[in-house]
Amino acid sequence: QVQVVESGGGLVQAGGSLRLSCAASGSISSINDMGWYRQAPGKQRELVATITGGGSTNYADSVKGRFTISRDNAKNTVFLQMNRLKPEDTAVYHCNAHVQKSRNSVVYSYWGQGTQVTVSS
């Protein structure tokens, strides 16, 4: 089994900062891409940022220049530093990890339960 657990959400005023963390644990040989996605009430889940095992990053246009994704491969952990937060960033933020359970096995996609981020105006 593989578990993906997020932490670090909360309530912050517009212009403030939060740092989200996500740790994957369990039957893991290696993790390829990791990423953050968010879902606001009444909207579809959308990509926020992804990072490859080699450190290449990709961001949604709406967060470029404000959010930074990083990872600690030794700890199977990914982070999302969110600065200059806006009310429209309010959503449940979910972590995603593409996991190989053994060498040369297929890649499985795992999701965390999510952490709420609320930005007040």
Chimera marker file (.cmm) of the C-alpha trace (Angstrom):
<marker_set name="trace">
<marker id="1" x="0.000" y="0.000" z="0.000" r="1" g="1" b="0" radius="0.5"/>
<marker id="2" x="1.017" y="3.592" z="-0.607" r="1" g="1" b="0" radius="0.5"/>
<marker id="3" x="-0.183" y="6.541" z="1.442" r="1" g="1" b="0" radius="0.5"/>
<marker id="4" x="-0.044" y="10.174" z="0.357" r="1" g="1" b="0" radius="0.5"/>
<marker id="5" x="-0.666" y="12.728" z="3.088" r="1" g="1" b="0" radius="0.5"/>
<marker id="6" x="-0.804" y="16.503" z="2.759" r="1" g="1" b="0" radius="0.5"/>
<marker id="7" x="-0.347" y="19.103" z="5.475" r="1" g="1" b="0" radius="0.5"/>
<marker id="8" x="0.087" y="22.834" z="5.871" r="1" g="1" b="0" radius="0.5"/>
<marker id="9" x="-3.229" y="24.261" z="4.734" r="1" g="1" b="0" radius="0.5"/>
<marker id="10" x="-5.098" y="26.911" z="6.635" r="1" g="1" b="0" radius="0.5"/>
<marker id="11" x="-6.637" y="30.369" z="6.642" r="1" g="1" b="0" radius="0.5"/>
<marker id="12" x="-4.543" y="33.323" z="5.508" r="1" g="1" b="0" radius="0.5"/>
<marker id="13" x="-5.193" y="36.900" z="4.455" r="1" g="1" b="0" radius="0.5"/>
<marker id="14" x="-4.702" y="38.004" z="0.880" r="1" g="1" b="0" radius="0.5"/>
<marker id="15" x="-1.048" y="38.749" z="0.242" r="1" g="1" b="0" radius="0.5"/>
<marker id="16" x="0.094" y="36.194" z="2.787" r="1" g="1" b="0" radius="0.5"/>
<marker id="17" x="2.001" y="32.938" z="2.419" r="1" g="1" b="0" radius="0.5"/>
<marker id="18" x="1.539" y="29.257" z="3.154" r="1" g="1" b="0" radius="0.5"/>
<marker id="19" x="3.749" y="26.216" z="2.665" r="1" g="1" b="0" radius="0.5"/>
<marker id="20" x="2.158" y="22.886" z="1.860" r="1" g="1" b="0" radius="0.5"/>
<marker id="21" x="3.891" y="19.554" z="2.371" r="1" g="1" b="0" radius="0.5"/>
<marker id="22" x="3.066" y="16.122" z="1.019" r="1" g="1" b="0" radius="0.5"/>
<marker id="23" x="4.708" y="12.881" z="2.066" r="1" g="1" b="0" radius="0.5"/>
<marker id="24" x="4.360" y="9.533" z="0.301" r="1" g="1" b="0" radius="0.5"/>
<marker id="25" x="5.030" y="6.355" z="2.238" r="1" g="1" b="0" radius="0.5"/>
<marker id="26" x="4.596" y="2.602" z="1.965" r="1" g="1" b="0" radius="0.5"/>
<marker id="27" x="5.597" y="0.190" z="-0.803" r="1" g="1" b="0" radius="0.5"/>
<marker id="28" x="7.682" y="2.616" z="-2.863" r="1" g="1" b="0" radius="0.5"/>
<marker id="29" x="10.670" y="1.842" z="-5.033" r="1" g="1" b="0" radius="0.5"/>
<marker id="30" x="10.778" y="5.221" z="-6.723" r="1" g="1" b="0" radius="0.5"/>
<marker id="31" x="8.563" y="8.207" z="-7.439" r="1" g="1" b="0" radius="0.5"/>
<marker id="32" x="8.460" y="9.844" z="-10.853" r="1" g="1" b="0" radius="0.5"/>
<marker id="33" x="6.397" y="12.998" z="-11.192" r="1" g="1" b="0" radius="0.5"/>
<marker id="34" x="4.829" y="14.621" z="-8.126" r="1" g="1" b="0" radius="0.5"/>
<marker id="35" x="2.386" y="17.457" z="-8.254" r="1" g="1" b="0" radius="0.5"/>
<marker id="36" x="-0.191" y="19.681" z="-6.665" r="1" g="1" b="0" radius="0.5"/>
<marker id="37" x="-3.722" y="20.114" z="-7.931" r="1" g="1" b="0" radius="0.5"/>
<marker id="38" x="-6.592" y="22.127" z="-6.501" r="1" g="1" b="0" radius="0.5"/>
<marker id="39" x="-10.357" y="22.066" z="-6.583" r="1" g="1" b="0" radius="0.5"/>
<marker id="40" x="-12.537" y="25.015" z="-5.664" r="1" g="1" b="0" radius="0.5"/>
<marker id="41" x="-16.246" y="24.607" z="-4.849" r="1" g="1" b="0" radius="0.5"/>
<marker id="42" x="-18.264" y="24.042" z="-8.006" r="1" g="1" b="0" radius="0.5"/>
<marker id="43" x="-15.172" y="23.783" z="-10.187" r="1" g="1" b="0" radius="0.5"/>
<marker id="44" x="-13.146" y="20.981" z="-11.706" r="1" g="1" b="0" radius="0.5"/>
<marker id="45" x="-9.813" y="19.919" z="-10.274" r="1" g="1" b="0" radius="0.5"/>
<marker id="46" x="-6.990" y="21.831" z="-11.938" r="1" g="1" b="0" radius="0.5"/>
<marker id="47" x="-3.234" y="21.539" z="-12.128" r="1" g="1" b="0" radius="0.5"/>
<marker id="48" x="-1.228" y="23.904" z="-9.937" r="1" g="1" b="0" radius="0.5"/>
<marker id="49" x="2.340" y="22.653" z="-10.349" r="1" g="1" b="0" radius="0.5"/>
<marker id="50" x="4.285" y="19.486" z="-11.089" r="1" g="1" b="0" radius="0.5"/>
<marker id="51" x="7.885" y="18.427" z="-10.636" r="1" g="1" b="0" radius="0.5"/>
<marker id="52" x="9.766" y="15.509" z="-12.183" r="1" g="1" b="0" radius="0.5"/>
<marker id="53" x="12.208" y="13.268" z="-10.368" r="1" g="1" b="0" radius="0.5"/>
<marker id="54" x="14.997" y="15.292" z="-11.946" r="1" g="1" b="0" radius="0.5"/>
<marker id="55" x="13.574" y="18.577" z="-10.719" r="1" g="1" b="0" radius="0.5"/>
<marker id="56" x="11.954" y="19.992" z="-13.861" r="1" g="1" b="0" radius="0.5"/>
<marker id="57" x="8.901" y="22.036" z="-12.975" r="1" g="1" b="0" radius="0.5"/>
<marker id="58" x="5.666" y="23.097" z="-14.617" r="1" g="1" b="0" radius="0.5"/>
<marker id="59" x="3.184" y="25.692" z="-13.334" r="1" g="1" b="0" radius="0.5"/>
<marker id="60" x="-0.302" y="26.866" z="-14.123" r="1" g="1" b="0" radius="0.5"/>
<marker id="61" x="-0.228" y="30.377" z="-15.572" r="1" g="1" b="0" radius="0.5"/>
<marker id="62" x="-2.326" y="31.625" z="-12.663" r="1" g="1" b="0" radius="0.5"/>
<marker id="63" x="0.376" y="30.797" z="-10.096" r="1" g="1" b="0" radius="0.5"/>
<marker id="64" x="3.593" y="31.483" z="-12.024" r="1" g="1" b="0" radius="0.5"/>
<marker id="65" x="5.845" y="33.839" z="-10.115" r="1" g="1" b="0" radius="0.5"/>
<marker id="66" x="3.927" y="33.313" z="-6.851" r="1" g="1" b="0" radius="0.5"/>
<marker id="67" x="4.151" y="29.565" z="-6.128" r="1" g="1" b="0" radius="0.5"/>
<marker id="68" x="7.244" y="27.365" z="-6.022" r="1" g="1" b="0" radius="0.5"/>
<marker id="69" x="7.223" y="23.570" z="-6.073" r="1" g="1" b="0" radius="0.5"/>
<marker id="70" x="10.155" y="21.563" z="-4.735" r="1" g="1" b="0" radius="0.5"/>
<marker id="71" x="10.830" y="18.048" z="-3.545" r="1" g="1" b="0" radius="0.5"/>
<marker id="72" x="13.061" y="15.978" z="-1.282" r="1" g="1" b="0" radius="0.5"/>
<marker id="73" x="13.593" y="12.689" z="-3.091" r="1" g="1" b="0" radius="0.5"/>
<marker id="74" x="15.249" y="11.054" z="-0.088" r="1" g="1" b="0" radius="0.5"/>
<marker id="75" x="12.084" y="11.653" z="1.962" r="1" g="1" b="0" radius="0.5"/>
<marker id="76" x="9.522" y="11.119" z="-0.846" r="1" g="1" b="0" radius="0.5"/>
<marker id="77" x="8.192" y="14.565" z="-0.076" r="1" g="1" b="0" radius="0.5"/>
<marker id="78" x="6.992" y="17.451" z="-2.217" r="1" g="1" b="0" radius="0.5"/>
<marker id="79" x="6.409" y="21.032" z="-1.107" r="1" g="1" b="0" radius="0.5"/>
<marker id="80" x="4.441" y="23.978" z="-2.423" r="1" g="1" b="0" radius="0.5"/>
<marker id="81" x="5.501" y="27.421" z="-1.263" r="1" g="1" b="0" radius="0.5"/>
<marker id="82" x="2.640" y="29.821" z="-1.931" r="1" g="1" b="0" radius="0.5"/>
<marker id="83" x="3.321" y="33.552" z="-1.752" r="1" g="1" b="0" radius="0.5"/>
<marker id="84" x="1.169" y="36.597" z="-2.493" r="1" g="1" b="0" radius="0.5"/>
<marker id="85" x="-1.947" y="34.525" z="-2.070" r="1" g="1" b="0" radius="0.5"/>
<marker id="86" x="-5.201" y="35.731" z="-3.578" r="1" g="1" b="0" radius="0.5"/>
<marker id="87" x="-8.821" y="34.903" z="-2.651" r="1" g="1" b="0" radius="0.5"/>
<marker id="88" x="-9.118" y="33.000" z="-5.941" r="1" g="1" b="0" radius="0.5"/>
<marker id="89" x="-6.448" y="30.584" z="-4.657" r="1" g="1" b="0" radius="0.5"/>
<marker id="90" x="-9.000" y="29.283" z="-2.147" r="1" g="1" b="0" radius="0.5"/>
<marker id="91" x="-9.472" y="25.563" z="-2.767" r="1" g="1" b="0" radius="0.5"/>
<marker id="92" x="-8.719" y="22.077" z="-1.519" r="1" g="1" b="0" radius="0.5"/>
<marker id="93" x="-5.166" y="21.290" z="-2.563" r="1" g="1" b="0" radius="0.5"/>
<marker id="94" x="-4.417" y="17.672" z="-3.455" r="1" g="1" b="0" radius="0.5"/>
<marker id="95" x="-1.045" y="16.005" z="-3.842" r="1" g="1" b="0" radius="0.5"/>
<marker id="96" x="-0.387" y="13.464" z="-6.568" r="1" g="1" b="0" radius="0.5"/>
<marker id="97" x="2.500" y="11.010" z="-6.804" r="1" g="1" b="0" radius="0.5"/>
<marker id="98" x="3.425" y="8.644" z="-9.647" r="1" g="1" b="0" radius="0.5"/>
<marker id="99" x="4.888" y="5.645" z="-7.852" r="1" g="1" b="0" radius="0.5"/>
<marker id="100" x="6.785" y="2.564" z="-8.911" r="1" g="1" b="0" radius="0.5"/>
<marker id="101" x="6.436" y="-0.158" z="-6.290" r="1" g="1" b="0" radius="0.5"/>
<marker id="102" x="9.400" y="-2.107" z="-7.613" r="1" g="1" b="0" radius="0.5"/>
<marker id="103" x="12.083" y="-1.605" z="-10.213" r="1" g="1" b="0" radius="0.5"/>
<marker id="104" x="10.688" y="-1.695" z="-13.777" r="1" g="1" b="0" radius="0.5"/>
<marker id="105" x="7.099" y="-2.050" z="-12.519" r="1" g="1" b="0" radius="0.5"/>
<marker id="106" x="4.191" y="-0.081" z="-13.897" r="1" g="1" b="0" radius="0.5"/>
<marker id="107" x="3.641" y="3.417" z="-12.550" r="1" g="1" b="0" radius="0.5"/>
<marker id="108" x="0.665" y="3.953" z="-10.249" r="1" g="1" b="0" radius="0.5"/>
<marker id="109" x="-0.963" y="7.311" z="-9.556" r="1" g="1" b="0" radius="0.5"/>
<marker id="110" x="-1.832" y="8.055" z="-5.929" r="1" g="1" b="0" radius="0.5"/>
<marker id="111" x="-3.767" y="10.996" z="-4.510" r="1" g="1" b="0" radius="0.5"/>
<marker id="112" x="-3.926" y="12.466" z="-1.056" r="1" g="1" b="0" radius="0.5"/>
<marker id="113" x="-7.149" y="13.458" z="0.683" r="1" g="1" b="0" radius="0.5"/>
<marker id="114" x="-6.380" y="17.146" z="0.312" r="1" g="1" b="0" radius="0.5"/>
<marker id="115" x="-5.758" y="20.131" z="2.543" r="1" g="1" b="0" radius="0.5"/>
<marker id="116" x="-7.956" y="23.218" z="2.638" r="1" g="1" b="0" radius="0.5"/>
<marker id="117" x="-6.456" y="26.589" z="1.761" r="1" g="1" b="0" radius="0.5"/>
<marker id="118" x="-8.661" y="29.607" z="2.397" r="1" g="1" b="0" radius="0.5"/>
<marker id="119" x="-7.553" y="33.121" z="1.466" r="1" g="1" b="0" radius="0.5"/>
<marker id="120" x="-9.617" y="35.966" z="2.877" r="1" g="1" b="0" radius="0.5"/>
<marker id="121" x="-9.866" y="39.339" z="1.192" r="1" g="1" b="0" radius="0.5"/>
<link id1="1" id2="2" r="1" g="1" b="0" radius="0.2"/>
<link id1="2" id2="3" r="1" g="1" b="0" radius="0.2"/>
<link id1="3" id2="4" r="1" g="1" b="0" radius="0.2"/>
<link id1="4" id2="5" r="1" g="1" b="0" radius="0.2"/>
<link id1="5" id2="6" r="1" g="1" b="0" radius="0.2"/>
<link id1="6" id2="7" r="1" g="1" b="0" radius="0.2"/>
<link id1="7" id2="8" r="1" g="1" b="0" radius="0.2"/>
<link id1="8" id2="9" r="1" g="1" b="0" radius="0.2"/>
<link id1="9" id2="10" r="1" g="1" b="0" radius="0.2"/>
<link id1="10" id2="11" r="1" g="1" b="0" radius="0.2"/>
<link id1="11" id2="12" r="1" g="1" b="0" radius="0.2"/>
<link id1="12" id2="13" r="1" g="1" b="0" radius="0.2"/>
<link id1="13" id2="14" r="1" g="1" b="0" radius="0.2"/>
<link id1="14" id2="15" r="1" g="1" b="0" radius="0.2"/>
<link id1="15" id2="16" r="1" g="1" b="0" radius="0.2"/>
<link id1="16" id2="17" r="1" g="1" b="0" radius="0.2"/>
<link id1="17" id2="18" r="1" g="1" b="0" radius="0.2"/>
<link id1="18" id2="19" r="1" g="1" b="0" radius="0.2"/>
<link id1="19" id2="20" r="1" g="1" b="0" radius="0.2"/>
<link id1="20" id2="21" r="1" g="1" b="0" radius="0.2"/>
<link id1="21" id2="22" r="1" g="1" b="0" radius="0.2"/>
<link id1="22" id2="23" r="1" g="1" b="0" radius="0.2"/>
<link id1="23" id2="24" r="1" g="1" b="0" radius="0.2"/>
<link id1="24" id2="25" r="1" g="1" b="0" radius="0.2"/>
<link id1="25" id2="26" r="1" g="1" b="0" radius="0.2"/>
<link id1="26" id2="27" r="1" g="1" b="0" radius="0.2"/>
<link id1="27" id2="28" r="1" g="1" b="0" radius="0.2"/>
<link id1="28" id2="29" r="1" g="1" b="0" radius="0.2"/>
<link id1="29" id2="30" r="1" g="1" b="0" radius="0.2"/>
<link id1="30" id2="31" r="1" g="1" b="0" radius="0.2"/>
<link id1="31" id2="32" r="1" g="1" b="0" radius="0.2"/>
<link id1="32" id2="33" r="1" g="1" b="0" radius="0.2"/>
<link id1="33" id2="34" r="1" g="1" b="0" radius="0.2"/>
<link id1="34" id2="35" r="1" g="1" b="0" radius="0.2"/>
<link id1="35" id2="36" r="1" g="1" b="0" radius="0.2"/>
<link id1="36" id2="37" r="1" g="1" b="0" radius="0.2"/>
<link id1="37" id2="38" r="1" g="1" b="0" radius="0.2"/>
<link id1="38" id2="39" r="1" g="1" b="0" radius="0.2"/>
<link id1="39" id2="40" r="1" g="1" b="0" radius="0.2"/>
<link id1="40" id2="41" r="1" g="1" b="0" radius="0.2"/>
<link id1="41" id2="42" r="1" g="1" b="0" radius="0.2"/>
<link id1="42" id2="43" r="1" g="1" b="0" radius="0.2"/>
<link id1="43" id2="44" r="1" g="1" b="0" radius="0.2"/>
<link id1="44" id2="45" r="1" g="1" b="0" radius="0.2"/>
<link id1="45" id2="46" r="1" g="1" b="0" radius="0.2"/>
<link id1="46" id2="47" r="1" g="1" b="0" radius="0.2"/>
<link id1="47" id2="48" r="1" g="1" b="0" radius="0.2"/>
<link id1="48" id2="49" r="1" g="1" b="0" radius="0.2"/>
<link id1="49" id2="50" r="1" g="1" b="0" radius="0.2"/>
<link id1="50" id2="51" r="1" g="1" b="0" radius="0.2"/>
<link id1="51" id2="52" r="1" g="1" b="0" radius="0.2"/>
<link id1="52" id2="53" r="1" g="1" b="0" radius="0.2"/>
<link id1="53" id2="54" r="1" g="1" b="0" radius="0.2"/>
<link id1="54" id2="55" r="1" g="1" b="0" radius="0.2"/>
<link id1="55" id2="56" r="1" g="1" b="0" radius="0.2"/>
<link id1="56" id2="57" r="1" g="1" b="0" radius="0.2"/>
<link id1="57" id2="58" r="1" g="1" b="0" radius="0.2"/>
<link id1="58" id2="59" r="1" g="1" b="0" radius="0.2"/>
<link id1="59" id2="60" r="1" g="1" b="0" radius="0.2"/>
<link id1="60" id2="61" r="1" g="1" b="0" radius="0.2"/>
<link id1="61" id2="62" r="1" g="1" b="0" radius="0.2"/>
<link id1="62" id2="63" r="1" g="1" b="0" radius="0.2"/>
<link id1="63" id2="64" r="1" g="1" b="0" radius="0.2"/>
<link id1="64" id2="65" r="1" g="1" b="0" radius="0.2"/>
<link id1="65" id2="66" r="1" g="1" b="0" radius="0.2"/>
<link id1="66" id2="67" r="1" g="1" b="0" radius="0.2"/>
<link id1="67" id2="68" r="1" g="1" b="0" radius="0.2"/>
<link id1="68" id2="69" r="1" g="1" b="0" radius="0.2"/>
<link id1="69" id2="70" r="1" g="1" b="0" radius="0.2"/>
<link id1="70" id2="71" r="1" g="1" b="0" radius="0.2"/>
<link id1="71" id2="72" r="1" g="1" b="0" radius="0.2"/>
<link id1="72" id2="73" r="1" g="1" b="0" radius="0.2"/>
<link id1="73" id2="74" r="1" g="1" b="0" radius="0.2"/>
<link id1="74" id2="75" r="1" g="1" b="0" radius="0.2"/>
<link id1="75" id2="76" r="1" g="1" b="0" radius="0.2"/>
<link id1="76" id2="77" r="1" g="1" b="0" radius="0.2"/>
<link id1="77" id2="78" r="1" g="1" b="0" radius="0.2"/>
<link id1="78" id2="79" r="1" g="1" b="0" radius="0.2"/>
<link id1="79" id2="80" r="1" g="1" b="0" radius="0.2"/>
<link id1="80" id2="81" r="1" g="1" b="0" radius="0.2"/>
<link id1="81" id2="82" r="1" g="1" b="0" radius="0.2"/>
<link id1="82" id2="83" r="1" g="1" b="0" radius="0.2"/>
<link id1="83" id2="84" r="1" g="1" b="0" radius="0.2"/>
<link id1="84" id2="85" r="1" g="1" b="0" radius="0.2"/>
<link id1="85" id2="86" r="1" g="1" b="0" radius="0.2"/>
<link id1="86" id2="87" r="1" g="1" b="0" radius="0.2"/>
<link id1="87" id2="88" r="1" g="1" b="0" radius="0.2"/>
<link id1="88" id2="89" r="1" g="1" b="0" radius="0.2"/>
<link id1="89" id2="90" r="1" g="1" b="0" radius="0.2"/>
<link id1="90" id2="91" r="1" g="1" b="0" radius="0.2"/>
<link id1="91" id2="92" r="1" g="1" b="0" radius="0.2"/>
<link id1="92" id2="93" r="1" g="1" b="0" radius="0.2"/>
<link id1="93" id2="94" r="1" g="1" b="0" radius="0.2"/>
<link id1="94" id2="95" r="1" g="1" b="0" radius="0.2"/>
<link id1="95" id2="96" r="1" g="1" b="0" radius="0.2"/>
<link id1="96" id2="97" r="1" g="1" b="0" radius="0.2"/>
<link id1="97" id2="98" r="1" g="1" b="0" radius="0.2"/>
<link id1="98" id2="99" r="1" g="1" b="0" radius="0.2"/>
<link id1="99" id2="100" r="1" g="1" b="0" radius="0.2"/>
<link id1="100" id2="101" r="1" g="1" b="0" radius="0.2"/>
<link id1="101" id2="102" r="1" g="1" b="0" radius="0.2"/>
<link id1="102" id2="103" r="1" g="1" b="0" radius="0.2"/>
<link id1="103" id2="104" r="1" g="1" b="0" radius="0.2"/>
<link id1="104" id2="105" r="1" g="1" b="0" radius="0.2"/>
<link id1="105" id2="106" r="1" g="1" b="0" radius="0.2"/>
<link id1="106" id2="107" r="1" g="1" b="0" radius="0.2"/>
<link id1="107" id2="108" r="1" g="1" b="0" radius="0.2"/>
<link id1="108" id2="109" r="1" g="1" b="0" radius="0.2"/>
<link id1="109" id2="110" r="1" g="1" b="0" radius="0.2"/>
<link id1="110" id2="111" r="1" g="1" b="0" radius="0.2"/>
<link id1="111" id2="112" r="1" g="1" b="0" radius="0.2"/>
<link id1="112" id2="113" r="1" g="1" b="0" radius="0.2"/>
<link id1="113" id2="114" r="1" g="1" b="0" radius="0.2"/>
<link id1="114" id2="115" r="1" g="1" b="0" radius="0.2"/>
<link id1="115" id2="116" r="1" g="1" b="0" radius="0.2"/>
<link id1="116" id2="117" r="1" g="1" b="0" radius="0.2"/>
<link id1="117" id2="118" r="1" g="1" b="0" radius="0.2"/>
<link id1="118" id2="119" r="1" g="1" b="0" radius="0.2"/>
<link id1="119" id2="120" r="1" g="1" b="0" radius="0.2"/>
<link id1="120" id2="121" r="1" g="1" b="0" radius="0.2"/>
</marker_set>
